[in-house]
Amino acid sequence: MRSKMRDDMSLKEKIEYIFTYYKWYILGVCAAVGLVIFLIIHFAFPQEKEAFSCAMINQRIDYDRDAELEKDFADASGLDAALIDIDSDYNISYPGHEIEDANAGVFDKFFIKYSNGEFDAIITTPDFAKYCQTVGAVYTSMDEYDTGDLTVYSEGDISGIDISDTKLMDKLDTLDDEKLILVFPVEGKNHDSCQKFLNYLLKND
């Protein structure tokens, strides 16, 4: 039977009594208050969505370079640099192309994000673009964009931009016989930003 809190108890004893007999009630109330605060913050101050996301496949991982590209694109497009994500942390091995520093977790991360429509653009080789098609990737036709004098790459159902003669090549690493292309997944959510990225590439000065 629970004893009653007595008036002659010290403060420490009263605290111990309350914690002993009411801790679960207290924790429940704290959890409920925390949930309410979380919901208020989540709905009253929603996190801004990314304006543009680009994965660079099997490039030198260089976060400073990635941040510089984000800033350059933001300056050229008027988008908020904080809402642009250009990420080279995608060293991926796939059938017929094994690399030493590949990480199976990165492979899974890429395709999970792809299936969730989290990539607006991908910079990669035609070979990897073809592999992605074998697991369901679909690319937006460049006919839907104003590509100006950019070189359009087209092979089968792959439609993209050959970035060989764009400003990006000053930042990227490629073998002599390796072509890099820019493709826009159909599942991407920011097609307007894709056009802005093409406009950015058109400004080669």
N, C-alpha and C positions, 0 to 999 in steps of 0.2 A: 504494500500500500504506500502511495506517495505521501511523503511527509510535507507539511506546510512550511512555507517560508516564514520565519519568526522575526519579530521586530528587533530582537537582540542580536541578530546575525550581523557580522561585519560586512562591509561593502564587498570584500573579496568573496565571502561566503554566499552573499546574495547573487553575485555574478555567476559563481560556480553552480548554484542552485538553478538559476534560469537557464544556463547553458545545458545542464544535465537533463532537465525535463522539457525544455522547449526548443532545443537546437534544431530539430527537424522543421518545426513551424517557422522558425527564424530563417532557416535556409530556403524554405519554400517561398516565403515572402520576398526574400532577396532575389531569388530566381525570377519570380513574377515581375518584380520591379525592373530587373535587368532586361527582361524580355520586352516590357513596355517601352523602355528607353531605346532599346535597339530598333524596335519597329518605328518609333517616332523619327529617329535619325534616318532610318532606311527610306521611309516614304517622304519625309519632309525635306531631306537633303540627299536625294539619290545621286549615286556616283555617275559622273559623266561617262558616256560611252565613247569608246575609241573611234576616232575619225578615219583612221587608216592603219592597217596592219600588214606588214610585209615580212615574209620569212626568206632568208637567204640560205640556200642549201649548199652544204659542203664548201663554204668559204672559210677563210681565216677568221676565227672568232676574235672579234675586236670590238669591245663595247664602246670605246671612245670613238671609233670610226662610225659605229651605228648611231651614236648620239649626234655626231656631226651631220650625218645624212638626215636625221630627223629634223635638226635645226634648219638645214639648208632647204629642205622641202617645206617646212613650216613658213619660212621667210618668203618662199616663192609662191605659196598657195594661199596664205592667209589663215591656214589652220593653226590651231593651238598645238605647239610642239609637245605638250604634255599628253595630248590625245593621239599622238602618232607613235607607232611601235614598229621600228625596223630592227630585226633581230637576226644575228648571224649564229646563234647558238643552236644550230641544227646540222651537226655532222652525223650523217646517216649512212649506214651500210644497207644495201639492198641486193637482191639476187643479181649476180654478175658485176657487182661493184662493191668491193670490200675496202674499208679504210681503217687504219690502225686506231685512230682515236674516236671511233664511233661508239655510241652508247645506246644500248637497247632501250633504255628509258626515254631517250630523246626521240627515237623512232616512234614509240608509242605516243609520246606527247604530241608529235607533229600530226599524226593521223587522227588522234582524238580531237585536237583543235580544228583540223581540217573538216572533220565530219560535223563539228558544231558550227561551221561557217565562220570561224574566227580569223581566217586569212582573206584579205582583200586582194593580195598580190603575192606571187612567189617568184623569186629569181633563182633559176636552176639551169641544169643542162636539159636538152631535149630527151636524153636517155632517162633521167629521173621523171620528167613530165610524162613519158610513156609508161613508166612503171606505175605511177600514180593512177593512170587510166585503168590499169588492170585491177585496181582495187576500188574503182568507182568514180575517180575524179573526172569532172567535166569542166572545160574552160570556156569562158565567154569569148565569142568571136570578136576579133578586132574591128570587124565591120560596124560594130555598135559604137565605136569611138572615133574621135577625130585624131588620127595618128600623124597628120602632117607629113613631114619628110622622113619620119622614122621608118626603119626597115621592118616590114611585117614578116614574121616567120610563120609559115603554114606547112604542116605535115600531117596528113590524115585529119583527125579531129582536133589536133593541137593548133591553136591559134594564139600567137603571142608577138612579142617585139624582140628582134635581135638587138641586143644592147651593145654590140661590139663597137659601134661608133658613137656611143653616148657618154656623157660625163661620168656615168657610173664606173666605167672601165678604169678610170684613174684610181678608184677606191678598192677594186676587187682583184682577186687572184685567179688566174685561169691558165691552163696549159695551152701550148701553141695550137693544138688541134681540138681544143674544147670550146664549143660555142656556149654562150650563156643567153638565156631568153627570159623574158618577163611575161608571165601569164596571170590572168585574173580568174580565179575559180568562180564558177557560177554561184556557188553557195555564199560568196562574200556579201557583206551587208552594205558596203559603202562604195557603190559604183560611181557616184559623183566624184568621190575622192580619187578613184582610179583615173578618171579623166584629168584631174588636177595633177596627178603624178606624171601622166604623159606630157602635159603641158610643161611640167618642170624639166623633163628630159629634153623637150624641144628647145629649151633655152640653153644651148651649149656654150654660150660665151661666159 
